[in-house]
């Protein structure tokens, strides 16, 4: 049984090693930045822990305006929650993920490239052309952002699906503390990146305006995002002028990211024509209240232990003590819905072995408050990894196809390359 808990300072060196496996802005391979994120996350967990159960730790508000450069200022603009997942055998950290309550806001937009089609027609010639165009777009609504999900390659395809658990825990936490988060959730997917950390779309587009390597430009965003609006063109860019292999990258994720994208799409996330201005990877989003995992999460109390063979449900179950110590497991259980007076309530009963894992927090005992999200039981073949083409977002094309694909996605062994998951 895997255990997810809030990331702690002692995790920094391990998370640094994980960050070196991938290239994305959410978790840069910089131990100093990672430590700062963990410290900020710990303060956010503590604020949630001392608030009344099920209520926001502060009034619902719009994100604060950007007041200057620097990594610390960017990080402190919004609540950030970082999670680490432990190997059940060794209790070593094998993955991490995070969720930011608000990404950007008024005066500090979240940047993307809006991709659309532009049509031209000549009545005299009797034909026309369709071109894909991209234009810089500033989103100041402050959506909640998923990010920083990394799982060690050796744990991909594991029967208990720790990657799925790690992805789902963010929706569980959002559902338990709904008022802290925005009404829309975005996920910036990871693009195809070479072993040297380069990206072909950046080399053909972004590097023409910001003459540095892709990985360097990505790290600039840790300190100040203003350079994007200062150096990138704001006019429409005709993407069809790029070589075909570059145009084909628009809206496409890295091969290793396909299962993560498919998982999010199964929850209602959709690609709506917005891509990263650096690498053209898709931004997908969903309405927070439409996500089933968010709607189904609830606060209950821990009941008496129950035998494993009497468990009728399967759920994510979590605890959060007054010091902000968060722990969660995916476990068989029994959920008993009770009616107490005019108010409803729920008792969550777990096998003793599951209670022992949650009992790593002092004070967790029968009657303690727990969070729960019902799930389907683990099934290692329920969400097989599809071929790369099966879930790549159709790119805008000068000759769009009208014939839908009928080929079914076939499971295939997980690749040996490290997981490059941004969300």
C-alpha positions in Angstrom: 0.0 0.0 0.0 1.5 3.3 -1.1 1.5 6.3 1.3 1.1 9.9 0.1 2.1 12.7 2.5 3.0 16.3 2.3 6.5 16.9 1.1 9.0 17.6 3.9 12.5 19.3 4.0 14.2 15.9 4.1 12.7 15.1 0.7 14.5 17.9 -1.0 17.5 15.9 -2.2 15.3 13.0 -3.5 13.0 15.5 -5.3 16.0 17.1 -6.8 17.1 13.8 -8.3 13.6 13.2 -9.6 13.5 16.8 -11.1 16.7 16.1 -13.0 14.8 13.3 -14.9 12.5 15.7 -16.6 12.3 19.3 -17.9 9.4 21.4 -16.7 8.9 24.6 -14.8 6.8 23.2 -11.9 9.8 21.4 -10.4 13.1 22.7 -11.7 16.3 20.8 -11.0 17.4 23.4 -8.4 17.6 22.1 -4.8 17.4 25.7 -3.4 14.1 26.3 -5.3 12.8 22.9 -4.3 13.5 23.6 -0.6 11.7 27.0 -0.9 8.7 25.3 -2.5 8.5 22.7 0.3 8.7 25.4 3.0 5.9 27.4 1.3 3.9 24.2 1.0 4.3 23.4 4.7 2.9 26.8 5.7 -0.1 26.3 3.4 -0.9 22.9 4.9 -0.6 24.4 8.4 -3.1 27.1 7.5 -5.6 24.6 6.2 -5.1 22.4 9.3 -6.0 25.1 11.8 -9.1 26.2 9.9 -12.6 24.8 10.8 -13.2 21.5 9.1 -14.4 21.9 5.5 -14.0 25.7 5.5 -11.5 27.9 3.7 -8.5 29.2 5.7 -9.1 32.7 4.4 -11.9 34.5 2.6 -12.4 33.6 -1.1 -10.4 36.2 -3.0 -8.8 37.0 -6.3 -5.0 36.3 -6.5 -2.8 39.2 -5.4 -1.3 41.5 -8.0 2.3 40.8 -9.0 4.4 43.3 -7.1 7.9 42.7 -8.5 10.4 40.1 -9.7 12.0 37.3 -7.8 11.2 33.6 -7.2 9.9 34.2 -3.7 7.4 36.7 -4.9 6.1 34.4 -7.6 5.8 31.5 -5.1 4.0 33.4 -2.4 1.3 34.7 -4.7 -0.8 31.6 -4.2 -1.2 28.6 -1.9 0.9 25.6 -3.0 0.6 22.0 -1.8 3.3 19.5 -2.6 2.9 15.8 -2.1 5.4 12.9 -1.9 4.6 9.2 -2.4 6.5 6.5 -0.6 7.4 3.0 -1.7 5.5 0.6 0.6 8.5 -1.7 0.9 11.4 0.7 1.5 9.5 3.9 2.6 11.7 5.8 0.1 10.2 8.6 -2.0 9.4 7.4 -5.5 7.3 10.3 -6.8 5.8 13.8 -6.2 3.1 16.1 -7.4 1.7 19.5 -6.6 -1.3 21.8 -7.0 -1.3 25.5 -6.9 -4.5 27.2 -5.8 -4.2 30.1 -8.3 -1.8 30.4 -11.2 -1.2 34.0 -11.9 -3.9 36.7 -11.6 -4.5 40.4 -12.2 -1.3 42.0 -13.4 0.5 38.6 -13.5 -1.1 36.6 -16.3 -0.5 32.9 -17.1 0.8 33.0 -20.7 -0.2 30.7 -23.5 -0.4 30.7 -27.3 -3.9 30.6 -28.7 -4.1 28.5 -31.8 -6.8 29.0 -34.3 -7.5 28.7 -38.1 -7.6 31.5 -40.6 -9.3 30.9 -44.0 -8.6 32.6 -47.3 -10.7 32.3 -50.4 -10.5 33.5 -53.9 -13.9 33.6 -55.8 -12.0 34.2 -59.1 -9.9 31.1 -58.7 -12.6 29.1 -57.0 -10.5 27.8 -54.1 -8.9 28.9 -50.8 -6.5 27.9 -48.1 -6.7 27.4 -44.3 -3.8 28.4 -42.1 -3.0 27.6 -38.5 -2.1 30.8 -36.6 -0.9 31.4 -33.0 -1.2 34.5 -30.9 0.1 35.3 -27.4 -2.7 35.1 -24.8 -2.7 36.5 -21.3 -5.0 34.7 -18.8 -5.5 36.8 -15.6 -8.4 34.7 -14.2 -6.0 32.8 -11.8 -7.1 29.2 -12.4 -5.9 26.4 -10.2 -2.9 24.6 -11.7 -1.9 21.0 -11.5 1.8 20.3 -11.9 5.1 18.8 -10.9 4.0 15.1 -11.2 6.9 12.8 -11.5 7.0 9.0 -10.8 10.1 6.9 -11.0 10.2 5.0 -14.2 10.5 1.6 -12.4 7.1 2.2 -10.8 5.2 2.8 -14.1 2.9 0.0 -14.8 2.9 -1.1 -11.1 -0.2 -3.2 -10.2 -1.3 -0.7 -7.6 -1.0 2.3 -10.0 0.9 4.7 -7.8 0.9 7.3 -10.7 -2.9 7.3 -10.8 -3.0 7.7 -7.0 -0.5 10.5 -7.1 -2.6 12.3 -9.8 -5.9 11.8 -8.0 -4.7 12.9 -4.6 -4.8 16.5 -5.8 -8.5 16.3 -6.7 -9.2 14.7 -3.3 -7.5 17.6 -1.6 -9.3 20.2 -3.7 -12.7 18.5 -2.9 -12.0 18.6 0.8 -11.0 22.3 0.8 -13.0 23.5 -2.2 -13.2 27.2 -1.2 -9.4 27.6 -1.5 -9.4 26.8 -5.2 -10.5 28.4 -8.4 -13.6 27.4 -10.5 -11.3 26.1 -13.3 -8.3 23.8 -13.2 -5.6 23.8 -15.8 -2.8 21.3 -16.6 0.1 22.3 -18.8 1.3 19.0 -20.4 4.9 18.1 -21.0 6.2 18.4 -24.6 8.6 16.2 -26.5 12.1 17.1 -25.2 15.5 15.6 -26.3 17.9 13.9 -23.9 19.9 17.2 -23.9 16.9 19.2 -22.7 16.1 20.8 -26.1 12.7 21.3 -27.8 12.4 21.7 -31.6 9.4 24.1 -31.5 11.4 26.4 -29.2 14.4 26.3 -31.5 12.2 27.3 -34.5 10.1 29.9 -32.7 10.9 31.1 -29.2 14.6 31.1 -29.6 14.3 33.7 -32.4 13.1 36.2 -29.8 14.8 35.0 -26.7 18.3 33.7 -27.8 18.8 31.0 -25.1 18.3 27.3 -24.8 14.9 25.9 -24.0 15.8 24.7 -20.5 17.3 28.1 -19.7 14.2 30.0 -20.8 12.1 27.7 -18.8 14.1 28.5 -15.7 13.8 32.2 -16.3 10.1 31.8 -15.4 11.1 30.9 -11.9 12.3 34.5 -11.3 10.1 36.7 -13.5 7.5 36.1 -16.2 7.4 39.6 -17.6 10.1 38.9 -20.2 7.4 36.8 -22.1 5.3 39.9 -22.9 8.4 42.1 -23.3 10.2 39.9 -25.9 7.5 37.7 -27.6 5.6 39.1 -30.5 1.9 39.9 -29.8 0.9 39.7 -33.5 -0.5 36.6 -35.1 2.1 34.1 -36.2 1.3 31.9 -39.2 2.4 28.5 -37.9 1.9 26.9 -41.3 5.1 28.7 -42.3 7.1 26.4 -40.1 8.4 23.1 -41.4 5.9 20.3 -41.3 7.6 18.4 -38.5 7.5 21.6 -36.3 3.8 22.2 -37.2 3.1 18.6 -36.2 4.3 19.3 -32.7 1.6 21.9 -31.9 -0.7 20.5 -29.3 1.2 17.2 -29.0 2.6 15.8 -25.7 5.7 13.7 -25.0 5.2 10.0 -25.5 5.7 9.4 -21.7 2.9 11.9 -21.0 0.2 10.3 -23.0 -1.1 8.1 -20.1 -1.3 11.2 -17.8 -3.1 13.2 -20.4 -5.5 10.3 -21.1 -6.2 10.0 -17.4 -7.0 13.7 -17.0 -9.2 13.6 -20.1 -11.2 10.7 -18.6 -12.0 13.1 -15.7 -13.3 15.8 -18.1 -10.2 17.8 -19.1 -10.2 19.1 -22.7 -7.8 20.7 -25.1 -9.3 24.0 -26.2 -6.7 25.4 -28.6 -4.2 26.8 -26.1 -0.6 25.7 -26.0 2.6 26.6 -24.2 4.3 29.6 -26.0 7.7 27.9 -25.4 7.2 24.4 -26.6 3.6 24.2 -28.1 2.5 21.5 -25.6 -1.2 21.6 -24.9 -2.9 23.3 -22.0 -6.0 21.3 -21.0 -8.6 22.4 -18.5 -11.8 21.5 -16.8 -14.5 23.1 -14.6 -13.6 22.2 -11.0 -17.1 21.4 -9.9 -17.6 19.1 -12.9 -14.8 16.7 -11.9 -16.2 13.6 -10.2 -13.4 13.1 -7.8 -13.9 16.7 -6.5 -17.7 16.2 -6.2 -17.4 12.9 -4.4 -14.8 13.9 -1.8 -16.2 14.4 1.7 -15.1 14.7 5.4 -16.2 11.9 7.8 -15.0 10.2 10.9 -12.8 7.1 11.3 -14.9 4.2 12.5 -14.0 0.9 14.2 -11.7 -1.5 12.2 -13.3 -3.9 9.8 -12.1 -7.2 8.3 -10.7 -6.9 4.8 -13.1 -9.5 3.4 -16.0 -7.4 4.6 -14.9 -4.2 2.8 -17.4 -3.2 0.1 -15.8 0.0 -1.2 -12.4 1.3 -2.3 -11.4 4.9 -1.5 -8.7 7.4 -1.0 -8.6 8.2 2.7 -6.6 11.0 4.3 -5.9 12.6 7.6 -4.6 16.1 8.5 -3.4 16.9 12.0 -3.2 20.3 13.6 0.4 20.7 12.6 -0.3 20.3 8.9 0.9 16.7 8.7 -1.1 15.1 5.8 -1.2 11.4 5.1 -3.3 9.5 2.5 -3.7 5.9 1.4 -5.8 4.1 -1.2 -7.5 1.3 0.6 -10.5 -1.1 0.8 -13.1 0.3 3.2 -16.7 0.5 4.2 -18.5 3.9 4.1 -21.5 4.1 6.3 -23.8 7.1 5.7 -25.6 8.2 8.8 -28.4 10.7 9.5 -27.8 12.5 12.7 -30.7 14.9 13.4 -31.1 17.2 10.4 -27.5 16.7 9.3 -25.9 13.9 7.4 -22.6 12.3 8.3 -20.3 9.4 7.3 -18.2 6.9 9.1 -15.3 5.4 7.2 -14.2 1.9 8.4 -10.8 0.5 7.4 -8.9 -2.7 7.9 -6.5 -2.4 10.9 -3.4 -2.5 8.6 -4.7 0.7 6.9 -5.4 2.4 10.2 -1.9 1.6 11.3 -0.5 3.4 8.2 -2.7 6.5 8.8 -1.8 6.2 12.5 1.7 7.5 11.7 0.2 10.8 12.8 -0.1 11.1 16.5 -3.6 11.4 17.7 -5.3 9.5 14.8 -7.7 7.2 16.5 -11.3 6.0 16.2 -13.5 9.1 15.9 -10.8 11.2 14.2 -11.8 13.3 11.2 -10.8 11.8 7.9 -11.3 12.8 4.2 -12.5 10.2 1.7 -13.0 9.9 -2.0 -14.7 6.7 -3.3 -12.8 5.0 -6.2 -13.0 1.9 -8.4 -10.8 -0.9 -7.1 -7.3 -1.1 -8.7 -7.2 -2.8 -12.0 -3.8 -2.8 -13.8 -5.4 -3.3 -17.2 -8.2 -0.7 -16.9 -6.2 2.2 -18.3 -3.5 0.7 -20.6 -0.9 2.9 -22.1 -2.0 3.7 -25.7 0.2 4.2 -28.7 1.6 7.7 -29.1 -0.8 8.7 -31.9 -4.0 7.6 -30.2 -4.4 10.6 -27.9 -2.2 13.2 -29.6 -4.3 16.4 -30.1 -5.2 16.9 -33.8 -3.2 19.8 -34.9 -4.7 22.6 -37.0 -4.0 21.7 -40.6 -4.2 23.2 -44.0 -6.0 20.1 -45.1 -8.1 18.9 -42.2 -9.2 15.3 -42.4 -13.0 14.5 -42.3 -12.5 10.8 -41.6 -12.4 9.9 -37.9 -9.9 7.3 -36.8 -11.4 3.8 -36.0 -8.2 2.2 -34.8 -8.4 1.1 -31.1 -5.6 2.0 -28.8 -3.6 -1.2 -27.9 -1.8 -1.6 -24.6 2.0 -1.6 -24.9 4.9 -2.0 -22.5 5.9 1.2 -20.6 9.0 2.9 -22.2 12.2 3.0 -20.3 12.6 6.7 -20.6 11.8 8.8 -17.5 8.3 10.2 -17.1 8.0 13.8 -18.3 4.8 14.8 -16.8 4.0 18.4 -16.1 0.7 17.9 -14.6 
